[in-house]
Amino acid sequence: MLKKRIIPCLDVKDGRTVKGVHFESIKDAGDPIELAKRYAEEGADELVFLDITATSEKRKTITELVTKVAAEINIPFTVGGGISSLEDAQSIMQAGADKISINTSAILNPKLIVEIANEFGSQCVVLAIDTKLVDGEWMVFRNGGKTATSLKAVAWAAEGVRLGAGEILLTSMNHDGTKSGFALDITQAVSTSVNVPVIASGGAGLKEHFLDVFSQTKATGALAASVFHYQQITIKDLKKYLKENKISIR
Amino acid sequence: MIAILKYNAGNATSVANAIKKIGYEVLITDHKEALQKADKVIFPGAGEARSAMNYLNKTGLDQIIISLTQPVLGICLGMQLLCSHSEERNTPCLGIFPAKVRLFPPKDIVPHTGWNTLSNTDGVLFKDLQKESDCYFVHSYYAELCENTVATCDYILPYSVALQKDNFYAVQFHPEKSGSVGMKILQNFLAL
Protein backbone atom coordinates (compact mmCIF):
# COMPACT_ATOMS: atom_id res chain seq x y z
CA MET A 1 0.00 0.00 0.00
CA LEU A 2 1.22 3.51 -0.80
CA LYS A 3 2.57 5.14 2.34
CA LYS A 4 1.81 8.62 3.62
CA ARG A 5 4.97 10.71 3.65
CA ILE A 6 6.50 12.61 6.56
CA ILE A 7 8.62 15.42 5.18
CA PRO A 8 10.88 17.61 7.33
CA CYS A 9 11.70 21.00 5.82
CA LEU A 10 15.10 22.64 6.28
CA ASP A 11 15.40 26.39 5.78
CA VAL A 12 18.86 27.11 4.43
CA LYS A 13 20.64 30.45 4.33
CA ASP A 14 24.16 30.82 2.92
CA GLY A 15 24.51 27.04 3.03
CA ARG A 16 23.55 26.72 6.73
CA THR A 17 20.27 25.74 8.32
CA VAL A 18 18.51 28.56 10.11
CA LYS A 19 15.94 28.55 12.91
CA GLY A 20 17.93 27.22 15.85
CA VAL A 21 18.13 23.50 15.87
CA HIS A 22 18.28 21.69 19.18
CA PHE A 23 19.65 18.25 18.54
CA GLU A 24 21.96 17.15 21.28
CA SER A 25 23.42 14.39 19.19
CA ILE A 26 24.36 16.63 16.31
CA LYS A 27 27.78 18.23 16.54
CA ASP A 28 27.06 21.07 14.19
CA ALA A 29 23.37 21.83 14.26
CA GLY A 30 23.72 24.44 11.55
CA ASP A 31 25.07 21.94 9.05
CA PRO A 32 22.21 20.94 6.75
CA ILE A 33 23.95 17.70 5.82
CA GLU A 34 24.17 16.58 9.46
CA LEU A 35 20.52 17.41 10.01
CA ALA A 36 19.40 15.78 6.78
CA LYS A 37 21.28 12.60 7.67
CA ARG A 38 19.70 12.59 11.09
CA TYR A 39 16.22 12.93 9.63
CA ALA A 40 16.86 10.23 7.03
CA GLU A 41 18.05 7.84 9.76
CA GLU A 42 14.98 8.60 11.87
CA GLY A 43 12.73 7.58 8.99
CA ALA A 44 11.89 10.77 7.11
CA ASP A 45 10.36 9.80 3.77
CA GLU A 46 11.61 12.82 1.86
CA LEU A 47 13.30 16.13 2.62
CA VAL A 48 12.67 19.66 1.44
CA PHE A 49 15.44 22.27 1.40
CA LEU A 50 14.19 25.81 1.16
CA ASP A 51 16.91 28.30 0.25
CA ILE A 52 16.30 31.72 1.75
CA THR A 53 19.67 33.22 0.82
CA ALA A 54 19.25 36.62 -0.75
CA THR A 55 22.68 37.32 -2.20
CA SER A 56 24.12 37.05 -5.67
CA GLU A 57 26.25 34.12 -4.52
CA LYS A 58 23.03 32.27 -4.00
CA ARG A 59 22.97 29.84 -6.86
CA LYS A 60 26.54 28.72 -6.31
CA THR A 61 25.98 28.09 -2.60
CA ILE A 62 22.80 26.12 -3.05
CA THR A 63 24.27 24.08 -5.91
CA GLU A 64 27.25 23.14 -3.73
CA LEU A 65 24.90 22.15 -0.94
CA VAL A 66 22.75 20.03 -3.27
CA THR A 67 25.87 18.22 -4.50
CA LYS A 68 26.81 17.37 -0.91
CA VAL A 69 23.29 16.32 0.07
CA ALA A 70 23.01 14.07 -2.98
CA ALA A 71 26.29 12.37 -2.05
CA GLU A 72 25.18 11.67 1.52
CA ILE A 73 21.42 11.15 1.51
CA ASN A 74 19.66 8.20 -0.12
CA ILE A 75 16.07 9.39 0.17
CA PRO A 76 14.38 11.81 -2.25
CA PHE A 77 14.79 15.53 -1.72
CA THR A 78 13.27 18.68 -3.14
CA VAL A 79 14.99 22.04 -3.43
CA GLY A 80 13.12 25.33 -3.55
CA GLY A 81 13.57 29.02 -2.97
CA GLY A 82 14.28 31.60 -5.62
CA ILE A 83 14.36 29.27 -8.62
CA SER A 84 13.24 31.62 -11.36
CA SER A 85 14.53 30.20 -14.62
CA LEU A 86 15.08 26.91 -16.40
CA GLU A 87 18.83 27.49 -15.93
CA ASP A 88 18.39 27.70 -12.14
CA ALA A 89 16.43 24.45 -12.23
CA GLN A 90 19.02 22.78 -14.43
CA SER A 91 21.93 23.59 -12.15
CA ILE A 92 20.07 22.22 -9.12
CA MET A 93 18.82 19.08 -10.86
CA GLN A 94 22.26 18.38 -12.31
CA ALA A 95 23.74 18.69 -8.84
CA GLY A 96 21.49 15.78 -7.83
CA ALA A 97 18.16 17.12 -6.53
CA ASP A 98 15.14 14.93 -7.23
CA LYS A 99 12.59 17.71 -7.50
CA ILE A 100 12.41 21.46 -7.87
CA SER A 101 9.89 23.52 -5.96
CA ILE A 102 8.74 26.80 -7.49
CA ASN A 103 6.39 29.38 -6.06
CA THR A 104 6.59 33.12 -6.89
CA SER A 105 8.39 32.52 -10.19
CA ALA A 106 5.58 30.19 -11.35
CA ILE A 107 2.98 32.86 -10.56
CA LEU A 108 4.91 35.56 -12.43
CA ASN A 109 5.81 33.23 -15.29
CA PRO A 110 3.58 30.13 -15.49
CA LYS A 111 5.49 28.99 -18.58
CA LEU A 112 8.35 28.08 -16.24
CA ILE A 113 6.27 25.09 -15.05
CA VAL A 114 5.97 23.89 -18.65
CA GLU A 115 9.67 24.41 -19.32
CA ILE A 116 10.88 22.50 -16.27
CA ALA A 117 8.32 19.72 -16.82
CA ASN A 118 9.39 19.33 -20.44
CA GLU A 119 13.03 19.17 -19.47
CA PHE A 120 12.85 16.87 -16.44
CA GLY A 121 9.32 15.44 -16.36
CA SER A 122 6.32 16.48 -14.31
CA GLN A 123 7.41 14.34 -11.37
CA CYS A 124 10.29 16.81 -10.83
CA VAL A 125 8.07 19.89 -10.63
CA VAL A 126 6.56 20.77 -7.26
CA LEU A 127 4.28 23.79 -7.31
CA ALA A 128 4.48 25.44 -3.88
CA ILE A 129 1.39 27.50 -3.03
CA ASP A 130 1.18 29.85 -0.05
CA THR A 131 -2.46 30.52 0.70
CA LYS A 132 -4.38 32.65 3.17
CA LEU A 133 -8.08 32.93 3.95
CA VAL A 134 -9.22 36.39 2.86
CA ASP A 135 -12.94 37.25 3.19
CA GLY A 136 -13.88 33.60 3.04
CA GLU A 137 -11.70 32.80 0.00
CA TRP A 138 -8.39 30.93 0.06
CA MET A 139 -6.20 33.35 -1.91
CA VAL A 140 -2.66 32.78 -3.21
CA PHE A 141 0.19 34.95 -1.94
CA ARG A 142 3.67 35.33 -3.37
CA ASN A 143 7.10 36.58 -2.28
CA GLY A 144 7.08 34.45 0.83
CA GLY A 145 3.55 35.52 1.67
CA LYS A 146 4.27 39.24 1.45
CA THR A 147 2.35 40.00 -1.74
CA ALA A 148 -1.30 39.23 -2.43
CA THR A 149 -2.41 37.95 -5.84
CA SER A 150 -5.78 37.60 -7.50
CA LEU A 151 -5.38 33.82 -7.75
CA LYS A 152 -7.53 31.40 -5.77
CA ALA A 153 -5.73 28.39 -4.33
CA VAL A 154 -7.89 25.62 -5.82
CA ALA A 155 -7.92 27.19 -9.29
CA TRP A 156 -4.18 27.92 -9.26
CA ALA A 157 -3.38 24.35 -8.18
CA ALA A 158 -5.50 22.99 -11.04
CA GLU A 159 -3.88 25.37 -13.53
CA GLY A 160 -0.40 24.43 -12.26
CA VAL A 161 -1.15 20.74 -12.76
CA ARG A 162 -2.52 21.42 -16.24
CA LEU A 163 0.76 23.18 -17.09
CA GLY A 164 2.81 20.23 -15.84
CA ALA A 165 3.28 20.40 -12.07
CA GLY A 166 3.52 16.86 -10.70
CA GLU A 167 2.94 17.71 -7.06
CA ILE A 168 1.45 20.52 -4.95
CA LEU A 169 3.05 21.76 -1.73
CA LEU A 170 0.26 23.68 -0.04
CA THR A 171 1.04 25.98 2.88
CA SER A 172 -1.68 27.68 4.86
CA MET A 173 -0.35 31.04 6.05
CA ASN A 174 -3.18 31.19 8.58
CA HIS A 175 -1.86 28.02 10.22
CA ASP A 176 1.90 28.31 9.63
CA GLY A 177 3.71 28.79 12.93
CA THR A 178 0.57 28.40 15.05
CA LYS A 179 1.10 24.71 15.92
CA SER A 180 -2.69 24.40 15.90
CA GLY A 181 -2.96 21.80 13.16
CA PHE A 182 -3.00 21.75 9.38
CA ALA A 183 -5.64 23.61 7.36
CA LEU A 184 -7.87 20.62 6.72
CA ASP A 185 -10.52 22.34 4.59
CA ILE A 186 -8.28 23.90 1.93
CA THR A 187 -5.98 20.85 1.96
CA GLN A 188 -8.99 18.65 1.24
CA ALA A 189 -10.34 21.07 -1.38
CA VAL A 190 -7.04 21.14 -3.27
CA SER A 191 -6.25 17.44 -2.88
CA THR A 192 -9.64 16.38 -4.22
CA SER A 193 -9.50 18.78 -7.16
CA VAL A 194 -6.16 17.63 -8.61
CA ASN A 195 -4.95 14.15 -9.50
CA VAL A 196 -1.37 14.67 -8.32
CA PRO A 197 0.04 14.24 -4.81
CA VAL A 198 -0.59 17.10 -2.37
CA ILE A 199 1.71 17.83 0.58
CA ALA A 200 0.07 19.69 3.47
CA SER A 201 2.20 22.30 5.21
CA GLY A 202 1.78 24.80 8.02
CA GLY A 203 0.45 24.30 11.51
CA ALA A 204 1.92 21.01 12.69
CA GLY A 205 2.27 21.03 16.46
CA LEU A 206 1.12 17.63 17.71
CA LYS A 207 1.16 14.07 16.42
CA GLU A 208 -2.64 14.25 16.28
CA HIS A 209 -2.39 16.98 13.63
CA PHE A 210 -0.66 14.57 11.27
CA LEU A 211 -3.33 11.95 11.97
CA ASP A 212 -6.03 14.52 11.20
CA VAL A 213 -4.54 15.60 7.90
CA PHE A 214 -4.01 12.01 6.74
CA SER A 215 -7.40 10.74 7.88
CA GLN A 216 -9.51 13.75 6.89
CA THR A 217 -7.92 14.84 3.62
CA LYS A 218 -6.47 13.23 0.50
CA ALA A 219 -3.02 14.73 1.17
CA THR A 220 -0.33 12.09 0.75
CA GLY A 221 2.42 14.00 2.52
CA ALA A 222 2.75 16.31 5.51
CA LEU A 223 5.57 18.78 5.91
CA ALA A 224 6.84 20.41 9.07
CA ALA A 225 9.95 22.22 10.24
CA SER A 226 10.12 23.45 13.80
CA VAL A 227 8.39 20.53 15.55
CA PHE A 228 11.09 18.31 14.14
CA HIS A 229 13.98 20.75 14.62
CA TYR A 230 13.12 21.30 18.27
CA GLN A 231 12.32 17.60 18.74
CA GLN A 232 8.86 18.37 20.05
CA ILE A 233 7.95 15.44 17.87
CA THR A 234 10.46 12.85 16.71
CA ILE A 235 9.86 11.27 13.34
CA LYS A 236 10.19 7.82 14.88
CA ASP A 237 7.49 8.45 17.52
CA LEU A 238 5.25 10.13 14.98
CA LYS A 239 5.43 7.22 12.59
CA LYS A 240 4.76 4.73 15.38
CA TYR A 241 1.73 6.74 16.48
CA LEU A 242 0.35 6.99 12.94
CA LYS A 243 0.85 3.26 12.38
CA GLU A 244 -1.02 2.49 15.60
CA ASN A 245 -3.82 4.65 14.25
CA LYS A 246 -4.01 2.63 11.04
CA ILE A 247 -2.39 5.19 8.78
CA SER A 248 -0.29 3.58 6.07
CA ILE A 249 3.27 4.51 7.06
CA ARG A 250 6.68 3.19 6.13
CA MET B 1 34.32 -1.21 -12.54
CA ILE B 2 30.60 -0.52 -12.60
CA ALA B 3 29.43 1.33 -15.71
CA ILE B 4 26.36 3.54 -15.65
CA LEU B 5 24.93 4.14 -19.08
CA LYS B 6 25.05 7.79 -20.07
CA TYR B 7 22.23 8.84 -22.37
CA ASN B 8 19.62 11.56 -22.73
CA ALA B 9 17.26 10.30 -20.02
CA GLY B 10 19.49 9.27 -17.18
CA ASN B 11 19.82 11.06 -13.89
CA ALA B 12 22.95 9.08 -13.17
CA THR B 13 24.34 11.20 -10.34
CA SER B 14 22.31 9.67 -7.53
CA VAL B 15 22.89 6.12 -8.74
CA ALA B 16 26.63 6.80 -8.98
CA ASN B 17 26.65 8.27 -5.47
CA ALA B 18 24.91 5.21 -4.03
CA ILE B 19 27.31 2.77 -5.71
CA LYS B 20 30.36 4.74 -4.54
CA LYS B 21 28.97 4.65 -1.03
CA ILE B 22 28.70 0.87 -1.18
CA GLY B 23 32.37 0.85 -2.17
CA TYR B 24 32.61 0.25 -5.91
CA GLU B 25 34.27 2.30 -8.61
CA VAL B 26 31.82 3.88 -11.02
CA LEU B 27 32.08 5.21 -14.53
CA ILE B 28 29.24 7.12 -16.19
CA THR B 29 29.77 6.41 -19.86
CA ASP B 30 28.29 5.91 -23.31
CA HIS B 31 31.55 4.46 -24.64
CA LYS B 32 30.86 1.12 -26.30
CA GLU B 33 33.98 -0.68 -25.13
CA ALA B 34 33.79 0.66 -21.59
CA LEU B 35 30.22 -0.65 -21.34
CA GLN B 36 31.20 -4.04 -22.74
CA LYS B 37 34.21 -4.38 -20.44
CA ALA B 38 32.48 -3.27 -17.22
CA ASP B 39 31.82 -5.87 -14.51
CA LYS B 40 28.22 -4.70 -14.26
CA VAL B 41 26.18 -2.18 -16.21
CA ILE B 42 23.45 0.00 -14.77
CA PHE B 43 20.82 1.41 -17.11
CA PRO B 44 19.20 4.25 -15.17
CA GLY B 45 16.46 6.51 -16.41
CA ALA B 46 14.18 9.37 -15.65
CA GLY B 47 12.40 10.84 -18.59
CA GLU B 48 10.24 9.94 -21.53
CA ALA B 49 10.31 6.63 -23.42
CA ARG B 50 10.09 7.80 -27.03
CA SER B 51 12.87 10.37 -26.93
CA ALA B 52 15.03 7.96 -24.93
CA MET B 53 14.54 5.13 -27.45
CA ASN B 54 15.14 7.50 -30.37
CA TYR B 55 18.43 8.47 -28.77
CA LEU B 56 19.45 4.86 -28.11
CA ASN B 57 18.56 3.83 -31.67
CA LYS B 58 20.38 6.77 -33.23
CA THR B 59 23.57 6.20 -31.25
CA GLY B 60 23.57 2.41 -31.63
CA LEU B 61 23.46 2.03 -27.86
CA ASP B 62 20.32 -0.09 -28.31
CA GLN B 63 22.36 -2.90 -29.91
CA ILE B 64 25.11 -2.57 -27.29
CA ILE B 65 22.64 -2.91 -24.42
CA ILE B 66 20.88 -6.01 -25.70
CA SER B 67 24.17 -7.75 -26.47
CA LEU B 68 25.70 -7.21 -23.01
CA THR B 69 26.59 -10.47 -21.26
CA GLN B 70 27.50 -9.24 -17.75
CA PRO B 71 24.76 -8.46 -15.18
CA VAL B 72 22.71 -5.43 -16.27
CA LEU B 73 20.31 -3.55 -13.98
CA GLY B 74 17.61 -1.33 -15.44
CA ILE B 75 16.14 1.27 -13.10
CA CYS B 76 12.77 3.03 -13.58
CA LEU B 77 12.64 4.18 -17.22
CA GLY B 78 15.65 1.88 -17.79
CA MET B 79 13.45 -1.05 -16.76
CA GLN B 80 10.60 0.08 -18.99
CA LEU B 81 12.93 0.42 -21.99
CA LEU B 82 14.04 -3.21 -21.48
CA CYS B 83 10.42 -4.30 -21.99
CA SER B 84 8.82 -4.99 -25.37
CA HIS B 85 6.75 -1.87 -25.93
CA SER B 86 5.65 1.29 -24.11
CA GLU B 87 2.35 3.06 -24.45
CA GLU B 88 4.24 6.28 -23.81
CA ARG B 89 4.04 7.76 -27.31
CA ASN B 90 3.57 4.21 -28.69
CA THR B 91 7.24 3.28 -28.47
CA PRO B 92 8.80 -0.05 -29.43
CA CYS B 93 11.42 -0.87 -26.77
CA LEU B 94 14.40 -3.22 -26.43
CA GLY B 95 12.41 -6.41 -25.94
CA ILE B 96 14.51 -8.21 -23.33
CA PHE B 97 11.39 -8.78 -21.22
CA PRO B 98 8.06 -9.70 -22.89
CA ALA B 99 6.03 -7.29 -20.68
CA LYS B 100 4.24 -4.32 -22.21
CA VAL B 101 4.43 -0.94 -20.46
CA ARG B 102 1.11 0.83 -19.97
CA LEU B 103 -0.19 4.09 -18.55
CA PHE B 104 -1.89 3.74 -15.13
CA PRO B 105 -5.66 4.17 -15.45
CA PRO B 106 -6.61 7.43 -13.66
CA LYS B 107 -8.32 5.67 -10.74
CA ASP B 108 -5.90 7.10 -8.20
CA ILE B 109 -3.15 9.69 -8.10
CA VAL B 110 -0.82 9.45 -11.10
CA PRO B 111 2.19 9.51 -11.05
CA HIS B 112 2.48 6.80 -8.43
CA THR B 113 4.69 8.80 -6.07
CA GLY B 114 6.16 7.72 -2.77
CA TRP B 115 7.03 4.64 -0.75
CA ASN B 116 5.17 1.45 -1.54
CA THR B 117 5.46 -2.19 -0.57
CA LEU B 118 7.21 -4.83 -2.64
CA SER B 119 5.26 -8.11 -2.75
CA ASN B 120 6.01 -11.60 -4.04
CA THR B 121 9.73 -10.85 -4.03
CA ASP B 122 11.74 -13.69 -5.46
CA GLY B 123 15.36 -13.99 -6.49
CA VAL B 124 18.82 -12.70 -5.72
CA LEU B 125 18.04 -8.97 -5.75
CA PHE B 126 15.91 -9.40 -2.62
CA LYS B 127 18.25 -11.65 -0.66
CA ASP B 128 18.26 -10.90 3.09
CA LEU B 129 15.43 -8.39 2.83
CA GLN B 130 12.34 -8.44 4.99
CA LYS B 131 9.31 -9.80 3.19
CA GLU B 132 7.29 -6.61 2.83
CA SER B 133 9.90 -3.92 2.32
CA ASP B 134 9.10 -0.42 1.08
CA CYS B 135 10.83 1.32 -1.78
CA TYR B 136 10.50 4.75 -3.39
CA PHE B 137 8.56 5.01 -6.66
CA VAL B 138 7.87 7.84 -9.10
CA HIS B 139 6.23 6.74 -12.35
CA SER B 140 3.12 7.08 -14.48
CA TYR B 141 3.64 3.98 -16.64
CA TYR B 142 3.91 0.41 -15.35
CA ALA B 143 5.17 -2.91 -16.71
CA GLU B 144 2.58 -5.67 -16.87
CA LEU B 145 3.03 -8.93 -15.01
CA CYS B 146 4.94 -11.47 -17.11
CA GLU B 147 6.89 -14.72 -16.78
CA ASN B 148 10.01 -12.76 -15.73
CA THR B 149 8.31 -10.90 -12.87
CA VAL B 150 10.27 -11.31 -9.60
CA ALA B 151 8.46 -8.69 -7.49
CA THR B 152 5.09 -6.99 -7.69
CA CYS B 153 3.35 -3.96 -6.30
CA ASP B 154 -0.35 -3.27 -6.09
CA TYR B 155 -1.14 0.34 -6.97
CA ILE B 156 -4.37 0.76 -8.95
CA LEU B 157 -3.58 -2.76 -10.20
CA PRO B 158 -0.92 -5.44 -9.63
CA TYR B 159 2.13 -4.95 -11.86
CA SER B 160 5.82 -5.83 -12.16
CA VAL B 161 8.25 -3.88 -10.00
CA ALA B 162 11.17 -6.19 -10.67
CA LEU B 163 12.04 -8.38 -13.64
CA GLN B 164 14.82 -10.89 -14.12
CA LYS B 165 15.87 -12.91 -17.15
CA ASP B 166 19.34 -14.36 -17.77
CA ASN B 167 21.83 -11.55 -17.06
CA PHE B 168 19.17 -8.81 -17.16
CA TYR B 169 17.66 -7.43 -13.97
CA ALA B 170 15.31 -4.49 -13.65
CA VAL B 171 13.46 -2.56 -10.96
CA GLN B 172 10.72 0.06 -11.31
CA PHE B 173 11.48 1.78 -8.01
CA HIS B 174 14.57 3.88 -7.28
CA PRO B 175 16.94 1.77 -5.14
CA GLU B 176 19.29 4.76 -4.92
CA LYS B 177 16.49 6.71 -3.20
CA SER B 178 15.05 3.89 -1.10
CA GLY B 179 17.15 4.24 2.03
CA SER B 180 18.68 1.10 3.55
CA VAL B 181 16.36 -1.27 1.64
CA GLY B 182 17.45 0.20 -1.67
CA MET B 183 21.11 0.05 -0.69
CA LYS B 184 20.70 -3.66 0.13
CA ILE B 185 19.12 -4.33 -3.27
CA LEU B 186 21.97 -2.50 -5.03
CA GLN B 187 24.48 -4.44 -2.92
CA ASN B 188 22.83 -7.71 -3.92
CA PHE B 189 23.13 -6.75 -7.57
CA LEU B 190 26.71 -5.56 -7.25
CA ALA B 191 27.68 -8.80 -5.48
CA LEU B 192 26.43 -11.01 -8.36
Chai-1 contact restraints between the chains, C-beta under 6 A:
chainA,res_idxA,chainB,res_idxB,connection_type,confidence,min_distance_angstrom,max_distance_angstrom,comment,restraint_id
A,L2,B,G114,contact,1.0,0.0,6.0,A-B,restraint_1
A,L2,B,N116,contact,1.0,0.0,6.0,A-B,restraint_2
A,K3,B,G114,contact,1.0,0.0,6.0,A-B,restraint_3
A,K3,B,W115,contact,1.0,0.0,6.0,A-B,restraint_4
A,R5,B,G114,contact,1.0,0.0,6.0,A-B,restraint_5
A,D45,B,W115,contact,1.0,0.0,6.0,A-B,restraint_6
A,A70,B,S14,contact,1.0,0.0,6.0,A-B,restraint_7
A,A70,B,N17,contact,1.0,0.0,6.0,A-B,restraint_8
A,A71,B,N17,contact,1.0,0.0,6.0,A-B,restraint_9
A,N74,B,A18,contact,1.0,0.0,6.0,A-B,restraint_10
A,N74,B,G179,contact,1.0,0.0,6.0,A-B,restraint_11
A,I75,B,G179,contact,1.0,0.0,6.0,A-B,restraint_12
A,P76,B,Y136,contact,1.0,0.0,6.0,A-B,restraint_13
A,P76,B,K177,contact,1.0,0.0,6.0,A-B,restraint_14
A,G96,B,T13,contact,1.0,0.0,6.0,A-B,restraint_15
A,G96,B,S14,contact,1.0,0.0,6.0,A-B,restraint_16
A,Q123,B,P111,contact,1.0,0.0,6.0,A-B,restraint_17
A,Q123,B,V138,contact,1.0,0.0,6.0,A-B,restraint_18
A,N195,B,I109,contact,1.0,0.0,6.0,A-B,restraint_19
A,P197,B,I109,contact,1.0,0.0,6.0,A-B,restraint_20
A,P197,B,T113,contact,1.0,0.0,6.0,A-B,restraint_21
A,R250,B,W115,contact,1.0,0.0,6.0,A-B,restraint_22
A,R250,B,D134,contact,1.0,0.0,6.0,A-B,restraint_23
